[in-house]
Amino acid sequence: MIDQTLRDALLAVSPASLTRALVRRGVRAHVFAGLEVRSSTPVAGPAYTMRLIPARDEAAGDLARAIGQVPEGAVLVIDASGAGSALPFASILAAALARAGVAGLVTDAGLSDDLALPAWGRDPGRSPGGMGLALAGTGEPVACAGAAVHPGDIVVAGPDGAVVVPADIAEAVALEAVEQQRLDLWLLREAEKGTALASLLPPDTETRARFEAETKTL
């Protein structure tokens, strides 16, 4: 689990604000793209990674046992190789994860919308269920929906999307994103009041000075 103060800070900002902070730091491949929200409940927690591959006849890893090892407070990130297959037994696995206190699930596999915990995935469409995917590894760097995820990275997901933040810069990124969101909200109010966009996008020196003066806390 992550520090509660850090968790609260990450959940207080939008994925867009986190993305801006990450881009400024040169962090690429941090956005989970093309996933559908299966819950409106926002989550933030350390990534626990799994890798699934299309199943063949040979013996594969024990997915049920691996699910039982996901720690409380983690966000399970499953790389399903972009195969578009449905996650095997998703409802049952989700119920077990929820009971264990796992914060959420992010995967590029197909997911139904009747899961017991917050989840982000692809529309299962006509993908077959059953044993279409097999466990190939846990606790290793994975690629999921365009995002590069290392074990222990912080996953932040909500109704507006999901991003992954490297753990070693998570606190700095959270603080920067909070400030970015404060500025964005102030700029929106200024635009609504009729302030010239040329001074707002991007904010010039005078605009930034007004922002600092008007939002300074005593």
MITOR-521132 format. One record per atom (N, C-alpha, C): residue in one letter; x negated, y negated, z. Coordinates in steps of 0.001 Angstrom, whole numbers, padded with zeros to 6 digits, always signed. Each point is the difference from the previous one (the first is absolute). Layout:
% MITOR-521132
aXYZ ...
***
This chain:
% MITOR-521132
m-000848+001194+000000 m+000848-001194+000000 m-000886-001247+000000 i+000561-001121-000436 i-000762-001242-000029 i+000435-000895+001145 d-000840-000995+000291 d+000306-000949+001051 d+001351-000668-000269 q+000822-000153+001033 q+001342-000553-000172 q-000027-001423-000529 t-000978-000796+000459 t-000097-001379-000474 t-000292-000042-001490 l-000919+000861-000452 l-000307+000066-001430 l+001205+000492-000785 r+000672+000992+000523 r+001191+000524-000675 r+001049-001084-000162 d+000251-000759+001070 d+001005-001060-000062 d-000384-001064-001026 a-001290-000344-000053 a-000461-001008-000952 a+000182+000467-001438 l-000321+001266-000260 l+000139+000538-001356 l+001459+000077-000425 l+000883+000322+000940 l+001418+000107-000328 l+000673-001365-000099 a-000667-001042+000496 a+000592-001343-000022 a-000164-000683-001348 v-000815+000578-000879 v-000267-000632-001288 v+000471+000899-001135 s+000129-000589-001167 s+000470+000750-001164 s-001167+000716-000668 p+000293+001068-000758 p-001056+000643-000778 p-000693-000979-000949 a+000748-000977-000509 a-000596-000990-000905 a-001069-000824+000711 s+000267-000380+001259 s-000988-000771+000760 s-001230+000842+000288 l+000197+001276+000325 l-001139+000890+000220 l-000800+000180-001288 t+000697+000118-001117 t-000677+000173-001284 t-000889-001198-000312 r+000500-001209+000240 r-000819-001190-000268 r-001267+000011+000839 a+000136+000357+001275 a-001164+000044+000884 a-000993+001063-000471 l+000505+001150-000429 l-000879+001075-000467 l-000693-000371-001305 v+000727-000623-000910 v-000591-000415-001273 v-001124-001001+000231 r+000219-000937+000929 r-001041-000979+000287 r-001268+000662+000540 r+000145+001163+000607 r-001149+000729+000530 r-000549+001014-000997 g+000565+000025-001206 g-000510+000887-001031 g+000435+001445+000129 v+001034+000256+000803 v+000486+001373+000174 v+000976+000331-001123 r-000324+001021-000767 r+000867+000407-001103 r+000741+001295+000348 a+000918+000381-000872 a+000738+001272+000142 a+000613+000138+001388 h+000686-001051+000456 h+000593+000024+001339 h+001524+000022-000010 v+000622-000046-001170 v+001455-000044-000105 v+000532+001349-000470 f+001008+000523+000706 f+000718+001186-000459 f+001050-000471-001014 a-000183+000373-001260 a+000847-000519-001067 a+001059+001007-000426 g+001188-000515-000314 g+001047+000825-000585 g+000701+000943+000949 l-000092-000242+001303 l+000676+000865+000963 l+001318-000616+000437 e+000972+000858+000280 e+001305-000467+000452 e+000118+000152+001509 v+000662-000973+000610 v+000173+000005+001451 v+001097+000976+000377 r-000293+000878+000941 r+000999+000925+000526 r+000491-000422+001376 s-000544-001089+000522 s+000426-000540+001283 s-000367-001468+000042 s+000833-000822+000624 s-000293-001426+000108 s-000838-000314+001228 t-000339+001003+000791 t-000780-000214+001212 t-001472-000190-000347 p-000593-001163+000316 p-001422-000200-000291 p-000874+000803+000946 v-001161+000445-000492 v-000920+000784+000820 v-001421-000495-000233 a-000843+000215+000995 a-001431-000259-000120 a-000723+001023+000864 g-000974+000679-000572 g-000722+001004+000759 g-001177+000535-000786 p-000894+000705+000677 p-001170+000562-000676 p+000395+001112-000968 a-000677+000026-001124 a+000310+001001-001025 a-000539+001365+000385 y+000866+001003-000153 y-000407+001406+000082 y+000262+000563-001391 t-001040+000464-000671 t+000123+000335-001412 t+000132+001489-000272 m+000771+000305-001038 m+000112+001356-000537 m-000051-000073-001516 r-000497+001065-000607 r-000050+000082-001456 r+000714+001272-000441 l+000987-000167-000873 l+000737+001124-000568 l-000294+000086-001489 i-000037+001205-000505 i-000197+000215-001428 i+001111+000910-000519 p+000250-000003-001315 p+001003+000928-000536 p-000344+001438+000378 a+000978+000729+000507 a-000236+001350+000512 a-000259+000996-001136 r-000946+000885+000245 r-000238+001141-000895 r+000269+001274+000799 d-000420+001134-000523 d+000293+001260+000672 d-000917+000281+001180 e-001192-000637-000006 e-000939+000314+001070 e+000482-000584+001328 a-000544+000515+001083 a+000387-000462+001325 a-000378-001470+000172 a+000849-000730+000664 a-000245-001416+000252 a-000007-000241+001499 g-000390-001212+000377 g-000023-000349+001409 g+001389+000033+000611 d+000033+000081+001297 d+001255+000097+000735 d+000550-001409+000257 l+000947-000448-000823 l+000539-001343+000119 l+000713-000189+001330 a+000768+000983+000426 a+000733-000124+001256 a-000952-000202+001178 r-001094+000749+000015 r-000973-000137+001088 r-000664-001374-000052 a-000314-000473-001199 a-000644-001304-000150 a+000922-001123+000470 i+001284+000122-000293 i+000965-001006+000444 i+000013-000075+001525 g-000146+001143+000653 g+000006+000031+001452 g-001210-000657+000639 q-001028-000318-000788 q-001212-000612+000524 q-000027-001516-000174 v+001020-000565-000627 v+000030-001456-000186 v+000219-000665+001358 p-000870-000929+000401 p+000107-000569+001348 p+001134-001010+000149 e+000442-000165+001221 e+001030-000980+000325 e-000463-001401-000415 g+000922-000765-000559 g-000293-001372-000383 g-000645-000161-001356 a-000408+001103-000629 a-000656-000081-001306 a+001017-000190-001115 v-000479-000471-001141 v+000788-000008-001230 v-000605+001071-000902 l+000777+001018-000313 l-000476+001087-000852 l+000014-000461-001459 v-001157+000059-000637 v-000122-000357-001418 v-000303+001271-000780 i+000893+000362-000907 i-000153+001233-000772 i-000259-000337-001461 d-001175+000368-000467 d-000359-000094-001407 d+000498+001265-000681 a+001016-000157-000845 a+000592+001153-000687 a-000469+000102-001448 s-001168-000573-000271 s-000635+000106-001314 s+000780-000680-001115 g+000967-000839+000375 g+000797-000696-001003 g+000783+000933-000893 a+000257+001206+000487 a+000668+001003-000840 a+001489-000265-000156 g+000565-000819+000848 g+001427-000298-000081 g+000880+001068+000603 s-000614+001012+000597 s+000795+001064+000613 s+000589-000462+001319 a+001078+000642+000403 a+000604-000306+001292 a-000864+000565+001121 l-000062-000714+001117 l-000731+000501+001162 l+000706+001249+000517 p-000720+001112+000171 p+000658+001232+000462 p+000637-000173+001373 f+001234+000427+000116 f+000702+000016+001291 f-000062-001356+000709 a+000179-001089-000753 a-000226-001347+000528 a+000838-000299+001233 s+001265+000372-000006 s+000870-000316+001128 s-000456+000694+001278 i-000409+001268-000128 i-000449+000760+001165 i-001317-000559+000521 l-000917-000302-000918 l-001289-000556+000406 l+000181-001360+000665 a+000884-000825-000558 a+000242-001320+000566 a+000585+000088+001404 a+000878+000944+000209 a+000591+000174+001329 a-001077+000384+001014 a-000922+000872-000397 a-001087+000404+000897 a-000933-001174+000283 l-000281-000803-001016 l-000859-001170+000188 l+000644-001005+000947 a+001295-000241-000187 a+000701-000952+000860 a-000012+000471+001451 r+000213+001276+000208 r+000015+000539+001353 r-001368-000140+000669 a-001071+000066-000792 a-001358-000118+000525 a-000434-001442+000199 g+000877-000959-000342 g-000325-001404+000199 g-000833-000615-001099 v-000057+000644-001166 v-000711-000560-001144 v+000759-001231-000493 a-000734-001067-000323 a+000641-001283-000317 a+000719+000009-001344 g-000581+000648-001005 g+000619-000030-001321 g-000735+000885-000985 l+000531+000044-001220 l-000528+000835-001077 l-000068-000820-001278 v-001162+000037-000656 v-000180-000654-001295 v-000573+001029-000955 t+000645+000184-001151 t-000458+001012-000948 t+000406-000364-001420 d-000770+000505-000965 d+000392-000148-001405 d+000776+001221-000484 a+000395+000864+000910 a+000895+001111-000333 a+001446-000492+000011 g+000885+000801-000516 g+001415-000335+000032 g+000574+000199+001393 l+000843-000948+000429 l+000628+000072+001318 l+001483-000299-000116 s+000790+000733+000759 s+001428-000301+000093 s+000177-001164+000960 d+001231-000503+000112 d+000243-001175+000841 d+000701+000352+001309 d-000098+001246+000424 d+000679+000419+001229 d-001003+000519+001025 l-001151-000679+000095 l-001065+000459+000880 l+000145-000585+001398 a-000643+000662+000958 a+000165-000361+001413 a-000987-001050+000469 l-000905-000457-000865 l-000955-001024+000412 l-000229-000969-001151 p-000547-001190+000279 p-000265-000956-001077 p-000914+000621-001050 a+000357-000155-001260 a-000774+000644-001057 a+000041-000822-001282 w-001066+000139-000782 w-000130-000658-001291 w-000483+001051-000980 g+000714+000159-001125 g-000375+001024-000961 g+000630-000283-001349 r-000074+000971-000876 r+000582-000143-001338 r+001381+000659-000041 d+000794-000423-000951 d+001296+000620-000228 d-000233+001435-000465 p+000564+000970+000712 p-000246+001394-000401 p+000576+000341-001365 g+001024-000747-000434 g+000570+000232-001317 g+000349+001450-000224 r-000538+000541-001065 r+000257+001407-000315 r-001150+000903+000429 s-000905-000537+000815 s-001143+000811+000419 s+000460+001215+000792 p-000569+001149-000244 p+000399+001190+000748 p-000491-000064+001433 g+000732+000592+000909 g-000446+000069+001387 g-000808+001262+000222 g+000183+000601+001181 g-000682+001261+000266 g-001490-000190+000148 m-000781+000907-000591 m-001446+000008+000182 m-000731-000584-001203 g+000468-001122-000519 g-000652-000620-001149 g-001346-000603+000317 l-000270-000298+001284 l-001259-000592+000418 l-000613+000842+001112 a-001316+000027+000040 a-000707+000782+001016 a-001063-000851+000664 l-000243+000238+001275 l-000995-000757+000758 l-001408+000318-000499 a-000777-001068-000269 a-001378+000178-000464 a-001018-000608+000952 g+000438-000867+000906 g-000956-000596+000917 g+000650-000984+000941 t-000643-000259+001132 t+000462-000990+000966 t-001197-000800+000502 g+000284-001200+000491 g-001034-000804+000625 g-001125-000422-000924 e+000327-000312-001254 e-001001-000432-000972 e+000537-001181-000786 p-000872-000787-000636 p+000500-001109-000823 p+000917+000520-001109 v+001094-000715-000230 v+000958+000401-001030 v+000404-001213-000824 a+000591+000285-001162 a+000608-001028-000835 a+001498+000240+000010 c+000764-000999+000384 c+001454+000158+000068 c+000671-001217-000600 a+000712+000202-001085 a+000746-001077-000664 a-000883-001202-000285 g-001231+000255-000401 g-000920-001070-000368 g-000814-000564+001136 a+000262+000422+001228 a-000747-000488+001156 a-001075+001003+000402 a-001172-000509+000366 a-001066+000833+000540 a+000135+000000+001518 v+000193+001169+000571 v+000263+000107+001441 v-001037+000890+000654 h-000675-000551+001004 h-000957+000769+000780 h+000620+000311+001361 p-000298+001154+000557 p+000540+000317+001326 p-000314-001113+001003 g+001012-000422+000745 g-000192-001050+000981 g+000291-001389-000508 d+000090-000199-001322 d+000469-001281-000527 d+001361-000308+000610 i+000367-001273+000032 i+001299-000382+000544 i+001006-000163-001131 v+001056+000778+000042 v+001071-000100-000992 v+001105-000885+000572 v+000406-000994-000785 v+001086-000897+000385 v+001066+000103-001082 a+001203+000399+000380 a+001056+000235-000988 a+001328-000522+000519 g+000785-000549-000913 g+001300-000533+000378 g+000898-000107-001210 p+001127-000701+000124 p+000950-000110-001106 p-000591-000652-001250 d-001046-000828+000174 d-000580-000728-001130 d-001223+000666-000596 g-000336+001201+000470 g-001138+000703-000572 g-000923+000573+001048 a-001105+000572-000467 a-000949+000655+000898 a-001418-000292-000462 v-000879-000277+000957 v-001410-000265-000284 v-000852+000765+001000 v-001285+000136-000329 v-000946+000650+000907 v-001141-000970+000278 v-000369-000116+001278 v-001008-000954+000441 v-001170+000773+000610 p-001224-000207-000491 p-001145+000669+000631 p-000056-000302+001492 a-000249+001010+000804 a+000075-000157+001453 a-000987-001019+000538 d-001195-000088-000612 d-001031-000863+000555 d+000286-001487-000179 i+000937-000343-000882 i+000345-001416-000185 i+001473-000268+000310 a+000677+000967+000582 a+001445-000121+000204 a+000362-001208+000861 e-000740-000225+001081 e+000334-001115+000886 e-000190-001337-000710 a-001114-000155-000716 a-000256-001246-000711 a+001032-000235-001094 v+000354+001051-000718 v+000998-000112-001061 v+001364-000369+000578 a+000359+000591+001135 a+001284-000318+000631 a+000072-001469+000390 l-001054-000518+000606 l-000015-001400+000402 l+000072-000925-001215 e-000730+000355-001040 e+000011-000810-001221 e+001374+000037-000673 a+000621+001167+000017 a+001320+000131-000622 a+001056-000771+000781 v-000099-000006+001329 v+000932-000787+000811 v-000114-001479-000367 e-001226-000482-000127 e-000210-001404-000365 e+000499-000271-001417 q-000231+000949-000917 q+000472-000160-001369 q+001520-000094-000048 q+000665+000831+000787 q+001461-000021+000002 q+000535-001290+000600 r-000660-000515+001031 r+000385-001301+000572 r-000102-001089-001061 l-001101+000026-000753 l-000191-000994-001056 l+001048+000159-001097 d+000276+001234-000406 d+000992+000235-001057 d+001379-000512+000403 l+000398+000246+001242 l+001304-000474+000469 l+000056-001521+000036 w-001094-000631+000431 w-000053-001461+000037 w+000062-000579-001416 l-000730+000610-000937 l+000031-000462-001388 l+001402+000147-000594 l+000699+001076+000352 l+001370+000187-000477 l+000902-001124+000487 r-000123-000354+001268 r+000812-001102+000539 r-000338-001313-000688 e-001281-000201-000278 e-000404-001228-000703 e+000585-000044-001415 a-000012+001128-000679 a+000577+000055-001344 a+001494-000280+000038 e+000676+000524+001026 e+001439-000235+000140 e+000304-001466+000280 k-000954-000704+000603 k+000175-001428+000279 k-000336-000861-001208 g-000551+000609-001054 g-000292-000738-001221 g-001430-000444-000157 t-000903+000495+000833 t-001417-000338-000136 t-000515+000512-001342 a-000825-000801-000660 a-000507+000351-001329 a-000759+001314+000045 l+000339+000903-000918 l-000640+001310-000026 l-001498-000098-000271 a-000425-001056-000700 a-001419-000148-000314 a-000852-000080+001261 s+000587-000488+001086 s-000760-000102+001250 s+000154+001236+000874 l+000951+000872-000392 l+000279+001185+000808 l-000636+001265-000548 l-000111+000097-001314 l-000466+001231-000643 l-001220-000262-000868 p-001186+000230+000514 p-000306+000322+001398 p+000040-001252+000863 p+000109+000148+001309 p+000044-001180+000863 p-001316-000771-000062 d+000100-001321-000234 d-001222-000808-000050 d-000450-000368+001413 t-001074-000740+000091 t-000585-000337+001299 t+000983-000761+000875 e+000697-000953-000582 e+000958-000798+000771 e+001156+000876+000494 t+000484+000899-000857 t+001095+000891+000383 t-000423+000928+001133 r-001191+000544-000097 r-000485+000878+001063 r-000153-000761+001314 a-000434-001256-000078 a-000136-000801+001211 a+001365-000243+000634 r+001021-000243-000812 r+001358-000185+000527 r+000508+001294+000629 f-000286+001119-000657 f+000406+001298+000554 f-000617+000223+001379 e-001290-000247+000115 e-000685+000196+001273 e+000569-000917+001068 a+000269-001250-000373 a+000508-000969+000980 a+001398+000345+000457 e+000856+000424-000915 e+001396+000259+000305 e+000227+001345+000707 t-000931+000915-000165 t+000184+001324+000599 t-000970+000271+001134 k-000772-000988+000369 k-000966+000171+001090 k+000732+000296+001297 t-000472+001013+000700 t+000599+000358+001285 t-000840-000582+001130 l+000668-000539+000985 l-000680-000627+001124 l-000371+001029+001038 
***
